[in-house]
């Protein structure tokens, strides 16, 4: 009888626990989606009003500054710029949600089509850059913290300082002059050599993956040869930030009592550093790495310009020079959406690694 009573009581308790977990999951998911939607609408509002505030007339970018007044007014009406600002914003939101970013004045193609063509190139370069930054930055930060005050710590801090202070255009030009023009260790400007451009059919837009799918190892090797230097330049900037933040996090953990206790118990120093001190900083490091990755995707304009890299940064530069506001706003919106997406992914990973945040 006692067993039956226990089972009877435990059954509803388990059901209530399962119902409570499901309810929390639904509330969390709905809150996540609402936050994502509000953030995206805010991003749309910012890009829209930027396009109306900047001293660039989108009508003149289309018709030219010598067009007759009648032509100017007709195009202005066709572009909907004669309507109230709120009506223009609602129309802009509707167009974006349906994938209509307008037509680029520079290329004559839909902006969304251009972005689908150029963004994978930036994604490929930034992804390799953040991999380099993480693989080198995290160990360097840990080493600097564990040997605080040593010459090695000072050298790593100098590297981090250089990463913050060296201009991107200078680093890119020096890299091209030394490693490409003089030593010929890496490829020059462009994504591949001209005679290999367009050989591999685009599937994902990522040339390394597309060349593997096509089984064209010549294009793959040439693409890697051209990718190494610009990705290393981006990786250097990511390395500096990640190493500095890792060192700061580790210094805080190494001063905690539980680390001192582990050392007193005779735990090997390697285990003290990597098991006891490093594990707790994985959660804040996710945010740091996510922000670094988003920063590389957004801040690659100068590197892409120097290396003639056909990515979104180069596309945005050309659009700005041509007063191509549809392309500028579309590129800005994509970069902002990437920031939002990476931040949300970081939040999810944060909850996975830290049960206290669930």
DRENDOVO-777794 format. One line per 2 residues: number of its first residue (from 1); their letters; for each residue z, y, x of C-alpha. Coordinates in steps of 0.25 Angstrom, whole numbers, padded with zeros to 4 digits, m for minus. Layout:
BEGIN
NUM	a	Z/Y/X ~ ...
This chain:
BEGIN
1	xx	0000/0000/0000 ~ 0003/0009/0011
3	xx	m0010/0007/0018 ~ m0017/0009/0004
5	xx	m0009/0022/0003 ~ m0013/0027/0017
7	xx	m0028/0024/0014 ~ m0027/0031/0001
9	xx	m0022/0043/0007 ~ m0030/0043/0020
11	xx	m0043/0041/0012 ~ m0043/0055/0005
13	xx	m0037/0061/0018 ~ m0050/0056/0025
15	xx	m0059/0061/0014 ~ m0052/0075/0014
17	xx	m0053/0076/0029 ~ m0068/0072/0028
19	xx	m0070/0082/0017 ~ m0063/0093/0025
21	xx	m0072/0090/0037 ~ m0084/0091/0029
23	xx	m0080/0104/0023 ~ m0077/0110/0036
25	xx	m0090/0105/0041 ~ m0097/0112/0029
27	xx	m0090/0125/0031 ~ m0093/0125/0046
29	xx	m0107/0122/0044 ~ m0109/0133/0033
31	xx	m0101/0143/0041 ~ m0110/0140/0053
33	xx	m0123/0142/0045 ~ m0118/0155/0038
35	xx	m0114/0160/0052 ~ m0128/0156/0058
37	xx	m0135/0163/0046 ~ m0127/0176/0047
39	xx	m0129/0177/0062 ~ m0144/0174/0060
41	xx	m0145/0185/0049 ~ m0138/0194/0058
43	xx	m0148/0191/0069 ~ m0159/0194/0060
45	xx	m0153/0207/0056 ~ m0151/0211/0071
47	xx	m0166/0208/0075 ~ m0171/0215/0062
49	xx	m0164/0228/0065 ~ m0167/0227/0080
51	xx	m0182/0227/0076 ~ m0180/0239/0067
53	xx	m0171/0247/0077 ~ m0179/0246/0090
55	xx	m0189/0257/0093 ~ m0201/0248/0091
57	xx	m0211/0250/0079 ~ m0216/0236/0076
59	xx	m0228/0242/0068 ~ m0233/0249/0080
61	xx	m0232/0236/0088 ~ m0242/0230/0078
63	xx	m0252/0242/0076 ~ m0250/0250/0089
65	xx	m0246/0264/0090 ~ m0261/0269/0087
67	xx	m0262/0263/0074 ~ m0265/0272/0062
69	xx	m0253/0276/0053 ~ m0259/0268/0041
71	xx	m0260/0256/0049 ~ m0246/0258/0054
73	xx	m0240/0259/0040 ~ m0248/0247/0035
75	xx	m0242/0238/0046 ~ m0228/0244/0044
77	xx	m0229/0240/0029 ~ m0235/0226/0033
79	xx	m0223/0224/0042 ~ m0213/0228/0031
81	xx	m0207/0239/0039 ~ m0208/0249/0027
83	xx	m0198/0241/0019 ~ m0183/0244/0019
85	xx	m0175/0238/0031 ~ m0167/0228/0023
87	xx	m0180/0223/0016 ~ m0186/0221/0030
89	xx	m0174/0214/0035 ~ m0174/0204/0023
91	xx	m0189/0202/0026 ~ m0186/0200/0041
93	xx	m0175/0189/0038 ~ m0184/0182/0029
95	xx	m0196/0182/0039 ~ m0187/0177/0050
97	xx	m0181/0165/0041 ~ m0195/0161/0038
99	xx	m0199/0161/0053 ~ m0208/0174/0052
101	xx	m0204/0182/0064 ~ m0217/0191/0063
103	xx	m0229/0191/0072 ~ m0228/0195/0086
105	xx	m0237/0207/0090 ~ m0238/0202/0104
107	xx	m0243/0188/0101 ~ m0249/0190/0087
109	xx	m0241/0177/0083 ~ m0229/0175/0074
111	xx	m0216/0178/0082 ~ m0210/0164/0078
113	xx	m0222/0157/0084 ~ m0221/0165/0097
115	xx	m0206/0162/0097 ~ m0208/0147/0095
117	xx	m0217/0148/0107 ~ m0209/0156/0117
119	xx	m0194/0152/0114 ~ m0195/0138/0119
121	xx	m0199/0143/0133 ~ m0186/0152/0133
123	xx	m0178/0140/0128 ~ m0183/0131/0139
125	xx	m0180/0141/0150 ~ m0166/0145/0144
127	xx	m0162/0131/0142 ~ m0165/0127/0156
129	xx	m0158/0140/0160 ~ m0145/0136/0153
131	xx	m0145/0122/0158 ~ m0145/0128/0172
133	xx	m0135/0138/0168 ~ m0125/0127/0163
135	xx	m0127/0117/0173 ~ m0124/0127/0184
137	xx	m0115/0137/0177 ~ m0105/0128/0172
139	xx	m0102/0120/0185 ~ m0102/0133/0193
141	xx	m0092/0140/0183 ~ m0083/0128/0184
143	xx	m0084/0127/0199 ~ m0081/0142/0200
145	xx	m0069/0141/0191 ~ m0063/0129/0198
147	xx	m0064/0136/0212 ~ m0060/0149/0208
149	xx	m0060/0160/0219 ~ m0068/0151/0229
151	xx	m0081/0155/0235 ~ m0088/0145/0225
153	xx	m0082/0153/0213 ~ m0086/0166/0219
155	xx	m0100/0161/0222 ~ m0102/0156/0207
157	xx	m0097/0169/0202 ~ m0107/0177/0210
159	xx	m0118/0168/0204 ~ m0113/0171/0191
161	xx	m0112/0186/0194 ~ m0127/0185/0199
163	xx	m0131/0179/0186 ~ m0125/0190/0178
165	xx	m0131/0201/0187 ~ m0144/0197/0192
167	xx	m0156/0202/0183 ~ m0164/0191/0177
169	xx	m0177/0198/0181 ~ m0173/0198/0195
171	xx	m0168/0184/0196 ~ m0181/0179/0190
173	xx	m0190/0187/0199 ~ m0182/0183/0211
175	xx	m0183/0168/0206 ~ m0198/0169/0205
177	xx	m0200/0176/0219 ~ m0191/0166/0226
179	xx	m0192/0152/0219 ~ m0207/0154/0213
181	xx	m0215/0163/0222 ~ m0208/0160/0236
183	xx	m0203/0146/0235 ~ m0211/0140/0223
185	xx	m0200/0132/0218 ~ m0202/0135/0204
187	xx	m0213/0140/0194 ~ m0217/0154/0192
189	xx	m0218/0162/0179 ~ m0222/0155/0166
191	xx	m0218/0142/0160 ~ m0228/0133/0167
193	xx	m0241/0136/0175 ~ m0252/0142/0168
195	xx	m0261/0129/0169 ~ m0250/0121/0162
197	xx	m0247/0131/0151 ~ m0251/0125/0137
199	xx	m0253/0111/0142 ~ m0241/0105/0135
201	xx	m0241/0106/0120 ~ m0229/0114/0114
203	xx	m0220/0105/0106 ~ m0206/0111/0108
205	xx	m0210/0123/0116 ~ m0201/0119/0128
207	xx	m0211/0116/0139 ~ m0203/0106/0146
209	xx	m0201/0098/0134 ~ m0215/0099/0129
211	xx	m0220/0095/0143 ~ m0211/0083/0142
213	xx	m0216/0079/0128 ~ m0231/0081/0133
215	xx	m0228/0073/0146 ~ m0234/0084/0154
217	xx	m0225/0083/0166 ~ m0233/0093/0174
219	xx	m0230/0104/0164 ~ m0216/0100/0163
221	xx	m0214/0101/0178 ~ m0221/0114/0179
223	xx	m0213/0120/0167 ~ m0200/0116/0174
225	xx	m0205/0122/0187 ~ m0207/0135/0179
227	xx	m0194/0134/0171 ~ m0184/0132/0183
229	xx	m0184/0147/0188 ~ m0183/0155/0175
231	xx	m0173/0145/0169 ~ m0165/0145/0182
233	xx	m0164/0161/0181 ~ m0159/0159/0167
235	xx	m0150/0148/0171 ~ m0144/0157/0182
237	xx	m0139/0168/0172 ~ m0134/0157/0163
239	xx	m0127/0150/0175 ~ m0120/0163/0178
241	xx	m0114/0165/0164 ~ m0110/0151/0162
243	xx	m0104/0149/0176 ~ m0096/0162/0174
245	xx	m0091/0158/0160 ~ m0088/0144/0165
247	xx	m0079/0149/0176 ~ m0072/0158/0167
249	xx	m0069/0146/0157 ~ m0065/0137/0168
251	xx	m0055/0147/0175 ~ m0048/0148/0161
253	xx	m0047/0133/0160 ~ m0043/0130/0174
255	xx	m0031/0140/0172 ~ m0026/0132/0160
257	xx	m0013/0123/0161 ~ m0020/0110/0157
259	xx	m0029/0111/0169 ~ m0017/0114/0178
261	xx	m0010/0102/0172 ~ m0022/0093/0175
263	xx	m0022/0097/0189 ~ m0007/0095/0190
265	xx	m0009/0081/0185 ~ m0019/0078/0196
267	xx	m0032/0078/0188 ~ m0044/0080/0198
269	xx	m0049/0094/0199 ~ m0063/0090/0194
271	xx	m0057/0084/0181 ~ m0048/0096/0179
273	xx	m0060/0106/0180 ~ m0071/0098/0172
275	xx	m0062/0090/0162 ~ m0050/0099/0160
277	xx	m0055/0113/0162 ~ m0070/0112/0159
279	xx	m0070/0105/0146 ~ m0063/0116/0138
281	xx	m0073/0126/0143 ~ m0085/0118/0137
283	xx	m0083/0125/0124 ~ m0084/0140/0128
285	xx	m0095/0136/0138 ~ m0104/0131/0127
287	xx	m0104/0146/0121 ~ m0107/0151/0135
289	xx	m0118/0142/0137 ~ m0124/0144/0123
291	xx	m0123/0159/0126 ~ m0130/0158/0139
293	xx	m0141/0149/0133 ~ m0144/0159/0122
295	xx	m0143/0171/0133 ~ m0154/0163/0141
297	xx	m0163/0162/0129 ~ m0161/0177/0126
299	xx	m0160/0182/0140 ~ m0173/0176/0146
301	xx	m0182/0188/0143 ~ m0182/0193/0158
303	xx	m0183/0179/0164 ~ m0195/0175/0155
305	xx	m0202/0188/0158 ~ m0201/0186/0173
307	xx	m0205/0172/0172 ~ m0216/0174/0161
309	xx	m0209/0164/0153 ~ m0215/0163/0139
311	xx	m0201/0163/0132 ~ m0195/0172/0121
313	xx	m0190/0182/0131 ~ m0204/0184/0137
315	xx	m0209/0185/0122 ~ m0198/0195/0118
317	xx	m0202/0204/0130 ~ m0216/0204/0127
319	xx	m0213/0207/0112 ~ m0204/0219/0116
321	xx	m0215/0225/0125 ~ m0225/0224/0114
323	xx	m0215/0229/0103 ~ m0217/0216/0096
325	xx	m0204/0217/0087 ~ m0207/0204/0079
327	xx	m0207/0196/0092 ~ m0195/0204/0097
329	xx	m0187/0201/0084 ~ m0191/0187/0083
331	xx	m0187/0184/0098 ~ m0174/0191/0096
333	xx	m0171/0183/0083 ~ m0174/0170/0090
335	xx	m0165/0173/0102 ~ m0154/0178/0092
337	xx	m0156/0165/0085 ~ m0154/0157/0098
339	xx	m0141/0164/0101 ~ m0136/0160/0087
341	xx	m0140/0146/0088 ~ m0134/0144/0102
343	xx	m0121/0150/0098 ~ m0120/0141/0086
345	xx	m0123/0129/0094 ~ m0112/0133/0104
347	xx	m0103/0134/0092 ~ m0106/0120/0088
349	xx	m0104/0115/0102 ~ m0091/0123/0103
351	xx	m0086/0115/0090 ~ m0091/0102/0096
353	xx	m0084/0103/0109 ~ m0071/0110/0104
355	xx	m0065/0103/0092 ~ m0056/0115/0090
357	xx	m0068/0123/0086 ~ m0072/0114/0075
